[in-house]
């Protein structure tokens, strides 16, 4: 039996072989169970060292991730070693197909 807890409250993906994720109802809402490859084992009270009651004001428009002069912002959230010439060419084609995007 392999469990993960007290690190990342999201799914680690099916390839990790984890059987379960120990979390709480705030960090891993039960209505999103379908998005997890692991079984959710929810503890009754929040377990992550966060202040769930804290509020963060929305950023000003100038700091918005989607400024008004750009129709789309694209990003790649993977290790840099995965970016070879063929992947770079796909990204360039994507950006050319969406004028004004960044």
Secondary structure by P-SEA (a helix, b strand, c coil): cccccccccccccccccccccccccccccccccccccccccccccccccccccccccccccccccccccccbbbbbccccccccaaaaaaaaaaaaaccccc
